[in-house]
Amino acid sequence: MTENKTDSKSAMKPLKLLAAAALLGAIAGAAAVYVKGGPSVHGGDEVAQVTPGAAQCPLDPARKDRLSKAATGDVAAMVPAGPSRQLGALSFNGPDGKAMSVGSFSGRTVLVNLWATWCVPCREEMPALNALQEKAGSGRFEVVAVNVDSDTGEKRSVFRTDKGIVALKDYFEPTMALFNAAKKEGLAFGLPVTMLIGPDGCLLAAMNGPANWAGDDALNLIKTVTENAGT
């Protein structure tokens, strides 16, 4: 009898280890979603489905192909919209505190990034976004980094000063309404969230999670998009 009890206990050990591993895996997965931005918004080759009733936009197949081929390396998670939709109504505040929207950038391609000072991946990628704006910012393109902290702006001001964020304008939206709007469109699962939007306010591509926006891969992506903005 003693031998059988010992064998039974030994047989249970692997099962307990498997259960513990599964639990740890689930916890790690949850942390990835809420701390690091979670999985990419896309499934397969395209951004998640459009919310029912959202205004759709035409996305020329040739342009979509160029965009897909340019999204490699550091920005490989930036996946073309399929189908596209109109995001011109997404609203936030400008540096002067006045309300504005994505539609305010009509005629320019914009890289809209939602970030917060409490989001570690956001903090890490902000200098790279600043560098991208310094290198590629023009009358045809702008990095629109929108802070979603709920405070009066002191935290983001201190952060911007400490990190030398001087090329990016101080856009903000303290109520999380912008994040929730992006979430409703199936584009946001955590922070940071980045959306590449064309001159007509139509979504071109999107991703969740950070990226190295200061490298050649990001510059090539922006060059490809802005040089073919009308086709």
Accessible surface in RSA format (square Angstrom, percent):
REM  Atomic radii and reference values for relative SASA: ProtOr
REM  Chains: A
REM  Algorithm: Lee & Richards
REM  Probe-radius: 1.40
REM  Slices: 20
REM RES _ NUM      All-atoms   Total-Side   Main-Chain    Non-polar    All polar
REM                ABS   REL    ABS   REL    ABS   REL    ABS   REL    ABS   REL
RES MET A   1   174.86  90.6 136.82  90.6  38.04  90.6 110.59  94.0  64.28  85.2
RES THR A   2   109.35  77.8 105.82 107.3   3.53   8.4  71.54  96.1  37.81  57.2
RES GLU A   3   129.89  74.6 122.68  92.8   7.21  17.2  45.24  87.5  84.64  69.1
RES ASN A   4    97.05  66.9  91.25  88.2   5.80  14.0  24.67  59.4  72.39  70.0
RES LYS A   5   129.86  63.4 125.92  77.3   3.94   9.4  72.68  65.4  57.18  60.9
RES THR A   6    75.65  53.8  73.73  74.7   1.92   4.6  56.33  75.7  19.31  29.2
RES ASP A   7    80.65  56.5  75.25  74.9   5.40  12.8  28.53  67.2  52.12  52.0
RES SER A   8    66.21  55.9  57.34  76.5   8.87  20.4  31.30  66.6  34.91  48.9
RES LYS A   9   146.01  71.2 140.89  86.4   5.12  12.2  86.77  78.1  59.23  63.1
RES SER A  10    58.61  49.5  51.02  68.1   7.58  17.5  30.50  65.0  28.11  39.4
RES ALA A  11    64.83  59.6  49.22  76.0  15.61  35.5  58.98  83.1   5.85  15.5
RES MET A  12    86.58  44.8  86.58  57.3   0.00   0.0  63.39  53.9  23.19  30.7
RES LYS A  13   132.78  64.8 131.45  80.7   1.33   3.2  77.38  69.6  55.40  59.0
RES PRO A  14    71.49  52.1  68.52  62.5   2.97  10.8  70.99  58.6   0.50   3.1
RES LEU A  15   104.81  58.4  99.52  71.2   5.29  13.3 100.05  70.3   4.75  12.8
RES LYS A  16   135.62  66.2 127.04  77.9   8.58  20.4  74.86  67.4  60.76  64.7
RES LEU A  17   128.46  71.5 123.76  88.5   4.70  11.8 124.30  87.3   4.16  11.2
RES LEU A  18   120.94  67.4 116.25  83.2   4.69  11.8 117.05  82.2   3.90  10.5
RES ALA A  19    64.30  59.1  50.42  77.8  13.88  31.6  59.02  83.1   5.28  14.0
RES ALA A  20    49.92  45.9  43.25  66.7   6.67  15.2  49.21  69.3   0.71   1.9
RES ALA A  21    59.69  54.9  47.61  73.5  12.07  27.5  51.96  73.2   7.73  20.5
RES ALA A  22    68.05  62.6  50.02  77.2  18.03  41.0  62.06  87.4   5.99  15.9
RES LEU A  23   112.77  62.8 107.78  77.1   4.99  12.6 112.27  78.8   0.50   1.3
RES LEU A  24   118.31  65.9 114.51  81.9   3.79   9.5 114.80  80.6   3.51   9.4
RES GLY A  25    42.85  52.8   0.00   N/A  42.85  52.8  33.83  92.8   9.03  20.2
RES ALA A  26    66.85  61.5  46.46  71.7  20.39  46.4  58.82  82.8   8.03  21.3
RES ILE A  27   101.07  57.5  96.80  72.1   4.27  10.3 100.30  72.2   0.77   2.1
RES ALA A  28    62.21  57.2  49.96  77.1  12.24  27.9  56.82  80.0   5.39  14.3
RES GLY A  29    37.00  45.6   0.00   N/A  37.00  45.6  34.83  95.6   2.16   4.8
RES ALA A  30    52.76  48.5  44.18  68.2   8.58  19.5  49.98  70.4   2.78   7.4
RES ALA A  31    48.18  44.3  40.71  62.8   7.47  17.0  47.63  67.1   0.55   1.5
RES ALA A  32    42.16  38.8  39.48  60.9   2.69   6.1  41.97  59.1   0.19   0.5
RES VAL A  33    39.42  25.9  39.42  35.7   0.00   0.0  39.42  34.3   0.00   0.0
RES TYR A  34   166.56  77.8 148.44  84.5  18.12  47.2 103.20  77.6  63.36  78.1
RES VAL A  35    79.78  52.5  73.82  66.8   5.96  14.4  77.14  67.0   2.64   7.2
RES LYS A  36   133.19  65.0 130.47  80.1   2.72   6.5  72.90  65.6  60.29  64.2
RES GLY A  37     0.00   0.0   0.00   N/A   0.00   0.0   0.00   0.0   0.00   0.0
RES GLY A  38    17.80  22.0   0.00   N/A  17.80  22.0   2.86   7.8  14.94  33.5
RES PRO A  39    81.06  59.1  67.51  61.5  13.55  49.2  80.18  66.2   0.88   5.5
RES SER A  40    32.20  27.2  15.69  20.9  16.51  38.0  15.83  33.7  16.38  22.9
RES VAL A  41     5.25   3.5   0.00   0.0   5.25  12.7   0.35   0.3   4.90  13.3
RES HIS A  42    51.31  28.0  34.95  24.3  16.36  41.8  32.57  33.6  18.73  21.8
RES GLY A  43    61.26  75.6   0.00   N/A  61.26  75.6  40.45 111.0  20.82  46.6
RES GLY A  44    66.74  82.3   0.00   N/A  66.74  82.3  40.40 110.9  26.35  59.0
RES ASP A  45   121.83  85.3 107.94 107.4  13.89  32.9  32.95  77.5  88.88  88.6
RES GLU A  46    63.80  36.6  61.75  46.7   2.04   4.9  14.49  28.0  49.31  40.3
RES VAL A  47     2.24   1.5   0.03   0.0   2.21   5.3   0.03   0.0   2.21   6.0
RES ALA A  48    32.40  29.8  23.24  35.9   9.17  20.9  32.38  45.6   0.02   0.1
RES GLN A  49   136.26  76.2 125.51  91.7  10.75  25.6  59.12 125.8  77.15  58.5
RES VAL A  50    20.53  13.5   7.26   6.6  13.27  32.0   7.26   6.3  13.27  36.0
RES THR A  51    30.72  21.8  25.35  25.7   5.37  12.8  27.62  37.1   3.10   4.7
RES PRO A  52   131.26  95.7 101.32  92.4  29.93 108.8 113.26  93.5  17.99 111.8
RES GLY A  53    86.46 106.6   0.00   N/A  86.46 106.6  43.06 118.2  43.40  97.2
RES ALA A  54    24.40  22.4   3.43   5.3  20.96  47.7  14.78  20.8   9.61  25.5
RES ALA A  55    64.19  59.0  48.10  74.2  16.09  36.6  58.27  82.1   5.92  15.7
RES GLN A  56   118.81  66.4  88.29  64.5  30.53  72.7  23.44  49.9  95.38  72.3
RES CYS A  57    13.60  10.3   4.15   4.6   9.45  22.2   2.96   7.5  10.64  11.5
RES PRO A  58   131.10  95.5 105.20  95.9  25.91  94.2 116.41  96.1  14.70  91.3
RES LEU A  59    31.69  17.6  10.84   7.8  20.84  52.4  11.85   8.3  19.84  53.4
RES ASP A  60    67.56  47.3  56.37  56.1  11.19  26.4  24.32  57.2  43.24  43.1
RES PRO A  61   106.59  77.7  98.25  89.6   8.34  30.3 101.67  83.9   4.93  30.6
RES ALA A  62    53.77  49.4  43.39  67.0  10.38  23.6  51.64  72.7   2.13   5.6
RES ARG A  63    28.46  11.9  28.09  14.3   0.37   0.9   8.05  11.0  20.41  12.4
RES LYS A  64    53.17  25.9  53.08  32.6   0.09   0.2  33.49  30.1  19.68  21.0
RES ASP A  65    66.26  46.4  61.60  61.3   4.66  11.0  20.98  49.4  45.28  45.2
RES ARG A  66    77.43  32.5  73.59  37.5   3.84   9.2  46.22  63.2  31.21  18.9
RES LEU A  67     5.20   2.9   4.73   3.4   0.48   1.2   5.01   3.5   0.19   0.5
RES SER A  68    56.40  47.7  46.58  62.2   9.81  22.6  11.41  24.3  44.99  63.0
RES LYS A  69   146.88  71.7 127.29  78.1  19.59  46.6  87.13  78.4  59.75  63.6
RES ALA A  70     7.40   6.8   3.02   4.7   4.38  10.0   6.79   9.6   0.61   1.6
RES ALA A  71    11.09  10.2   2.42   3.7   8.67  19.7   2.42   3.4   8.67  23.0
RES THR A  72    67.63  48.1  66.02  66.9   1.60   3.8  50.45  67.8  17.18  26.0
RES GLY A  73    55.38  68.3   0.00   N/A  55.38  68.3  33.79  92.7  21.60  48.4
RES ASP A  74    64.17  45.0  45.50  45.3  18.68  44.2   7.85  18.5  56.32  56.2
RES VAL A  75     0.04   0.0   0.00   0.0   0.04   0.1   0.04   0.0   0.00   0.0
RES ALA A  76    57.03  52.4  41.32  63.8  15.72  35.8  41.51  58.5  15.52  41.1
RES ALA A  77    36.64  33.7  29.42  45.4   7.22  16.4  34.16  48.1   2.48   6.6
RES MET A  78     0.71   0.4   0.00   0.0   0.71   1.7   0.00   0.0   0.71   0.9
RES VAL A  79    13.85   9.1  13.69  12.4   0.15   0.4  13.85  12.0   0.00   0.0
RES PRO A  80     7.11   5.2   7.11   6.5   0.00   0.0   7.11   5.9   0.00   0.0
RES ALA A  81     0.73   0.7   0.00   0.0   0.73   1.7   0.00   0.0   0.73   1.9
RES GLY A  82     4.13   5.1   0.00   N/A   4.13   5.1   3.69  10.1   0.44   1.0
RES PRO A  83    56.14  40.9  46.80  42.7   9.34  33.9  55.40  45.7   0.74   4.6
RES SER A  84     1.14   1.0   0.79   1.1   0.34   0.8   0.47   1.0   0.66   0.9
RES ARG A  85     0.09   0.0   0.09   0.0   0.00   0.0   0.07   0.1   0.02   0.0
RES GLN A  86    74.06  41.4  58.41  42.7  15.65  37.3  33.31  70.9  40.75  30.9
RES LEU A  87     4.63   2.6   2.53   1.8   2.11   5.3   4.63   3.3   0.00   0.0
RES GLY A  88    11.45  14.1   0.00   N/A  11.45  14.1   9.14  25.1   2.31   5.2
RES ALA A  89    93.90  86.3  69.26 106.9  24.63  56.0  77.98 109.8  15.92  42.2
RES LEU A  90    15.30   8.5  12.28   8.8   3.02   7.6  14.93  10.5   0.37   1.0
RES SER A  91    63.11  53.3  57.20  76.3   5.91  13.6  21.29  45.3  41.82  58.6
RES PHE A  92     5.71   2.9   0.24   0.1   5.47  14.2   4.58   2.8   1.13   3.2
RES ASN A  93    31.67  21.8  31.67  30.6   0.00   0.0   0.35   0.9  31.32  30.3
RES GLY A  94     1.85   2.3   0.00   N/A   1.85   2.3   1.85   5.1   0.00   0.0
RES PRO A  95    75.50  55.0  47.56  43.4  27.94 101.6  48.19  39.8  27.32 169.8
RES ASP A  96   104.27  73.0  66.09  65.8  38.18  90.3  48.30 113.7  55.96  55.8
RES GLY A  97    39.61  48.8   0.00   N/A  39.61  48.8  17.81  48.9  21.80  48.8
RES LYS A  98   146.69  71.6 140.70  86.3   6.00  14.3  89.28  80.4  57.42  61.2
RES ALA A  99    90.82  83.5  60.25  93.0  30.57  69.5  60.44  85.1  30.38  80.5
RES MET A 100    44.48  23.0  33.10  21.9  11.39  27.1  37.49  31.9   7.00   9.3
RES SER A 101    26.65  22.5  26.46  35.3   0.19   0.4  11.01  23.5  15.63  21.9
RES VAL A 102     4.39   2.9   1.84   1.7   2.55   6.1   1.84   1.6   2.55   6.9
RES GLY A 103    35.48  43.7   0.00   N/A  35.48  43.7  24.16  66.3  11.31  25.3
RES SER A 104    63.60  53.7  26.57  35.5  37.03  85.3  25.62  54.6  37.97  53.2
RES PHE A 105     7.70   3.9   5.71   3.5   1.99   5.2   6.94   4.2   0.76   2.2
RES SER A 106    92.56  78.2  65.17  87.0  27.39  63.1  34.97  74.5  57.59  80.7
RES GLY A 107    52.51  64.8   0.00   N/A  52.51  64.8  31.47  86.4  21.04  47.1
RES ARG A 108    66.82  28.1  65.86  33.6   0.97   2.3   7.58  10.4  59.25  35.9
RES THR A 109     1.35   1.0   1.03   1.0   0.32   0.8   0.04   0.1   1.31   2.0
RES VAL A 110     1.09   0.7   1.09   1.0   0.00   0.0   1.09   0.9   0.00   0.0
RES LEU A 111     0.00   0.0   0.00   0.0   0.00   0.0   0.00   0.0   0.00   0.0
RES VAL A 112     1.18   0.8   1.18   1.1   0.00   0.0   1.18   1.0   0.00   0.0
RES ASN A 113     0.00   0.0   0.00   0.0   0.00   0.0   0.00   0.0   0.00   0.0
RES LEU A 114     0.00   0.0   0.00   0.0   0.00   0.0   0.00   0.0   0.00   0.0
RES TRP A 115     5.35   2.1   5.35   2.6   0.00   0.0   3.87   2.1   1.47   2.4
RES ALA A 116     0.00   0.0   0.00   0.0   0.00   0.0   0.00   0.0   0.00   0.0
RES THR A 117    12.77   9.1   8.50   8.6   4.27  10.2   6.11   8.2   6.67  10.1
RES TRP A 118   149.94  60.2 121.25  58.7  28.69  67.4 120.04  64.0  29.90  48.5
RES CYS A 119     4.14   3.1   0.96   1.1   3.18   7.5   3.73   9.5   0.41   0.4
RES VAL A 120    84.77  55.8  84.02  76.1   0.74   1.8  84.02  73.0   0.74   2.0
RES PRO A 121     6.19   4.5   6.19   5.6   0.00   0.0   6.19   5.1   0.00   0.0
RES CYS A 122     0.00   0.0   0.00   0.0   0.00   0.0   0.00   0.0   0.00   0.0
RES ARG A 123    88.71  37.2  87.00  44.3   1.71   4.1  15.45  21.1  73.26  44.4
RES GLU A 124   127.40  73.1 100.10  75.7  27.30  65.0  47.16  91.2  80.24  65.5
RES GLU A 125     6.10   3.5   2.36   1.8   3.74   8.9   6.10  11.8   0.00   0.0
RES MET A 126     1.21   0.6   1.21   0.8   0.00   0.0   0.19   0.2   1.02   1.3
RES PRO A 127    53.67  39.1  46.68  42.6   6.99  25.4  48.32  39.9   5.35  33.3
RES ALA A 128    15.92  14.6  11.85  18.3   4.06   9.2  14.72  20.7   1.20   3.2
RES LEU A 129     0.00   0.0   0.00   0.0   0.00   0.0   0.00   0.0   0.00   0.0
RES ASN A 130    11.26   7.8  11.26  10.9   0.00   0.0   0.03   0.1  11.23  10.9
RES ALA A 131    20.29  18.7  19.91  30.7   0.38   0.9  20.26  28.5   0.03   0.1
RES LEU A 132     0.00   0.0   0.00   0.0   0.00   0.0   0.00   0.0   0.00   0.0
RES GLN A 133    31.76  17.8  27.88  20.4   3.88   9.2   2.31   4.9  29.45  22.3
RES GLU A 134   109.24  62.7  72.27  54.7  36.97  88.0  31.03  60.0  78.21  63.9
RES LYS A 135   121.80  59.4  82.25  50.5  39.56  94.2  63.98  57.6  57.82  61.6
RES ALA A 136    23.26  21.4   9.21  14.2  14.05  32.0  16.03  22.6   7.23  19.1
RES GLY A 137    28.71  35.4   0.00   N/A  28.71  35.4   2.89   7.9  25.82  57.8
RES SER A 138    63.19  53.4  38.43  51.3  24.76  57.0  48.78 103.9  14.41  20.2
RES GLY A 139    66.15  81.6   0.00   N/A  66.15  81.6  39.97 109.7  26.18  58.6
RES ARG A 140   130.59  54.8 128.95  65.7   1.64   3.9  59.92  81.9  70.66  42.8
RES PHE A 141     1.90   1.0   1.72   1.1   0.18   0.5   1.72   1.0   0.18   0.5
RES GLU A 142     7.94   4.6   7.94   6.0   0.00   0.0   4.35   8.4   3.58   2.9
RES VAL A 143     0.61   0.4   0.00   0.0   0.61   1.5   0.00   0.0   0.61   1.7
RES VAL A 144     0.04   0.0   0.04   0.0   0.00   0.0   0.04   0.0   0.00   0.0
RES ALA A 145     4.43   4.1   2.00   3.1   2.43   5.5   2.00   2.8   2.43   6.4
RES VAL A 146     0.00   0.0   0.00   0.0   0.00   0.0   0.00   0.0   0.00   0.0
RES ASN A 147     1.07   0.7   0.79   0.8   0.29   0.7   0.39   0.9   0.68   0.7
RES VAL A 148     2.46   1.6   0.00   0.0   2.46   5.9   0.00   0.0   2.46   6.7
RES ASP A 149     5.12   3.6   2.66   2.6   2.47   5.8   0.43   1.0   4.69   4.7
RES SER A 150    98.50  83.2  70.01  93.4  28.48  65.6  32.51  69.2  65.99  92.4
RES ASP A 151    43.12  30.2  24.42  24.3  18.71  44.2  34.18  80.4   8.94   8.9
RES THR A 152   136.55  97.1  99.40 100.8  37.15  88.5  90.38 121.4  46.18  69.8
RES GLY A 153     8.62  10.6   0.00   N/A   8.62  10.6   6.06  16.6   2.56   5.7
RES GLU A 154   124.32  71.4 116.20  87.9   8.12  19.3  39.51  76.4  84.82  69.3
RES LYS A 155   123.06  60.0 116.20  71.3   6.86  16.3  66.10  59.5  56.95  60.7
RES ARG A 156    21.52   9.0  21.52  11.0   0.00   0.0   0.61   0.8  20.91  12.7
RES SER A 157    62.99  53.2  58.07  77.5   4.92  11.3  26.19  55.8  36.80  51.6
RES VAL A 158    79.22  52.1  75.63  68.5   3.60   8.7  79.22  68.8   0.00   0.0
RES PHE A 159     6.43   3.2   3.34   2.1   3.09   8.0   6.17   3.7   0.26   0.7
RES ARG A 160    41.14  17.3  39.56  20.2   1.57   3.7   8.14  11.1  32.99  20.0
RES THR A 161   107.50  76.5  85.65  86.8  21.85  52.1  68.49  92.0  39.01  59.0
RES ASP A 162   107.49  75.3  71.43  71.1  36.06  85.3  25.57  60.2  81.92  81.7
RES LYS A 163   100.10  48.8  77.83  47.8  22.27  53.0  25.72  23.2  74.38  79.2
RES GLY A 164    37.69  46.5   0.00   N/A  37.69  46.5  28.23  77.5   9.47  21.2
RES ILE A 165     6.71   3.8   1.18   0.9   5.53  13.3   1.18   0.8   5.53  15.0
RES VAL A 166   120.25  79.1  88.89  80.5  31.36  75.6  93.00  80.8  27.25  73.9
RES ALA A 167    29.79  27.4   7.82  12.1  21.97  50.0  17.34  24.4  12.46  33.0
RES LEU A 168     2.58   1.4   0.63   0.4   1.95   4.9   1.30   0.9   1.28   3.4
RES LYS A 169   110.62  54.0 103.24  63.3   7.39  17.6  63.53  57.2  47.10  50.2
RES ASP A 170    40.68  28.5  38.45  38.3   2.23   5.3  13.42  31.6  27.26  27.2
RES TYR A 171     7.22   3.4   5.93   3.4   1.29   3.4   1.16   0.9   6.06   7.5
RES PHE A 172    35.69  17.9  35.69  22.1   0.00   0.0  35.69  21.6   0.00   0.0
RES GLU A 173    14.29   8.2  14.29  10.8   0.00   0.0   5.27  10.2   9.02   7.4
RES PRO A 174    43.42  31.6  36.03  32.8   7.39  26.9  36.22  29.9   7.20  44.8
RES THR A 175    95.38  67.8  68.46  69.4  26.92  64.1  72.95  98.0  22.43  33.9
RES MET A 176    58.00  30.0  58.00  38.4   0.00   0.0  56.07  47.7   1.93   2.6
RES ALA A 177    57.58  52.9  47.96  74.0   9.62  21.9  53.24  75.0   4.34  11.5
RES LEU A 178     3.58   2.0   0.73   0.5   2.85   7.2   3.39   2.4   0.19   0.5
RES PHE A 179    22.97  11.5  22.97  14.2   0.00   0.0  22.97  13.9   0.00   0.0
RES ASN A 180    80.33  55.4  75.14  72.6   5.19  12.5  24.67  59.4  55.67  53.8
RES ALA A 181    36.36  33.4  28.32  43.7   8.03  18.3  34.80  49.0   1.56   4.1
RES ALA A 182     0.13   0.1   0.00   0.0   0.13   0.3   0.13   0.2   0.00   0.0
RES LYS A 183   121.64  59.3 111.54  68.4  10.10  24.1  56.63  51.0  65.01  69.3
RES LYS A 184   154.11  75.2 133.95  82.2  20.16  48.0  87.02  78.3  67.09  71.5
RES GLU A 185    29.07  16.7  28.91  21.9   0.16   0.4   3.94   7.6  25.13  20.5
RES GLY A 186    20.74  25.6   0.00   N/A  20.74  25.6  20.67  56.7   0.07   0.1
RES LEU A 187     0.02   0.0   0.02   0.0   0.00   0.0   0.02   0.0   0.00   0.0
RES ALA A 188     2.58   2.4   0.00   0.0   2.58   5.9   0.00   0.0   2.58   6.8
RES PHE A 189    92.03  46.0  80.68  50.0  11.35  29.5  85.15  51.6   6.88  19.7
RES GLY A 190     7.90   9.7   0.00   N/A   7.90   9.7   7.90  21.7   0.00   0.0
RES LEU A 191     7.59   4.2   5.29   3.8   2.30   5.8   5.29   3.7   2.30   6.2
RES PRO A 192     0.00   0.0   0.00   0.0   0.00   0.0   0.00   0.0   0.00   0.0
RES VAL A 193     0.00   0.0   0.00   0.0   0.00   0.0   0.00   0.0   0.00   0.0
RES THR A 194     0.05   0.0   0.05   0.1   0.00   0.0   0.00   0.0   0.05   0.1
RES MET A 195     0.00   0.0   0.00   0.0   0.00   0.0   0.00   0.0   0.00   0.0
RES LEU A 196     0.00   0.0   0.00   0.0   0.00   0.0   0.00   0.0   0.00   0.0
RES ILE A 197     0.10   0.1   0.10   0.1   0.00   0.0   0.10   0.1   0.00   0.0
RES GLY A 198     2.71   3.3   0.00   N/A   2.71   3.3   0.02   0.1   2.69   6.0
RES PRO A 199    29.69  21.6  25.96  23.7   3.73  13.6  26.22  21.6   3.47  21.5
RES ASP A 200    90.15  63.1  65.96  65.7  24.19  57.2  48.37 113.8  41.78  41.7
RES GLY A 201     6.64   8.2   0.00   N/A   6.64   8.2   5.34  14.6   1.30   2.9
RES CYS A 202     9.65   7.3   9.65  10.8   0.00   0.0   4.17  10.6   5.48   5.9
RES LEU A 203     0.02   0.0   0.00   0.0   0.02   0.0   0.00   0.0   0.02   0.1
RES LEU A 204     3.40   1.9   3.40   2.4   0.00   0.0   3.40   2.4   0.00   0.0
RES ALA A 205     0.00   0.0   0.00   0.0   0.00   0.0   0.00   0.0   0.00   0.0
RES ALA A 206     0.00   0.0   0.00   0.0   0.00   0.0   0.00   0.0   0.00   0.0
RES MET A 207     3.68   1.9   3.68   2.4   0.00   0.0   3.68   3.1   0.00   0.0
RES ASN A 208     7.17   4.9   0.00   0.0   7.17  17.3   0.00   0.0   7.17   6.9
RES GLY A 209     6.16   7.6   0.00   N/A   6.16   7.6   6.08  16.7   0.07   0.2
RES PRO A 210    61.54  44.8  44.83  40.9  16.70  60.7  44.92  37.1  16.62 103.3
RES ALA A 211    15.15  13.9   0.60   0.9  14.55  33.1  12.35  17.4   2.79   7.4
RES ASN A 212    69.25  47.8  60.38  58.3   8.88  21.4  26.67  64.2  42.59  41.2
RES TRP A 213     0.12   0.0   0.05   0.0   0.06   0.2   0.00   0.0   0.12   0.2
RES ALA A 214    28.01  25.8  23.39  36.1   4.61  10.5  23.54  33.1   4.47  11.8
RES GLY A 215    16.08  19.8   0.00   N/A  16.08  19.8  16.08  44.1   0.00   0.0
RES ASP A 216   118.32  82.9 109.91 109.4   8.41  19.9  35.61  83.8  82.71  82.5
RES ASP A 217    45.08  31.6  42.56  42.4   2.53   6.0   2.80   6.6  42.29  42.2
RES ALA A 218     0.01   0.0   0.00   0.0   0.01   0.0   0.01   0.0   0.00   0.0
RES LEU A 219    50.58  28.2  46.81  33.5   3.77   9.5  47.18  33.1   3.40   9.1
RES ASN A 220    74.37  51.3  70.25  67.9   4.11   9.9  20.30  48.9  54.07  52.3
RES LEU A 221     0.04   0.0   0.04   0.0   0.00   0.0   0.04   0.0   0.00   0.0
RES ILE A 222     4.54   2.6   4.54   3.4   0.00   0.0   4.54   3.3   0.00   0.0
RES LYS A 223   120.30  58.7 115.36  70.8   4.94  11.8  62.39  56.2  57.91  61.7
RES THR A 224    26.34  18.7  22.48  22.8   3.87   9.2  14.11  19.0  12.23  18.5
RES VAL A 225     6.04   4.0   3.12   2.8   2.91   7.0   6.04   5.2   0.00   0.0
RES THR A 226    15.30  10.9  14.78  15.0   0.52   1.2   4.95   6.7  10.34  15.6
RES GLU A 227   103.96  59.7  75.53  57.1  28.43  67.7  26.85  51.9  77.11  63.0
RES ASN A 228    39.00  26.9  36.36  35.1   2.63   6.3   3.84   9.2  35.15  34.0
RES ALA A 229    28.64  26.3  18.49  28.5  10.15  23.1  18.57  26.2  10.07  26.7
RES GLY A 230    78.61  96.9   0.00   N/A  78.61  96.9  40.02 109.8  38.58  86.4
RES THR A 231    89.11  63.4  75.79  76.8  13.32  31.7  85.88 115.4   3.23   4.9
END  Absolute sums over single chains surface
CHAIN  1 A    11420.3       8968.5       2451.8       7028.9       4391.4
END  Absolute sums over all chains
TOTAL         11420.3       8968.5       2451.8       7028.9       4391.4
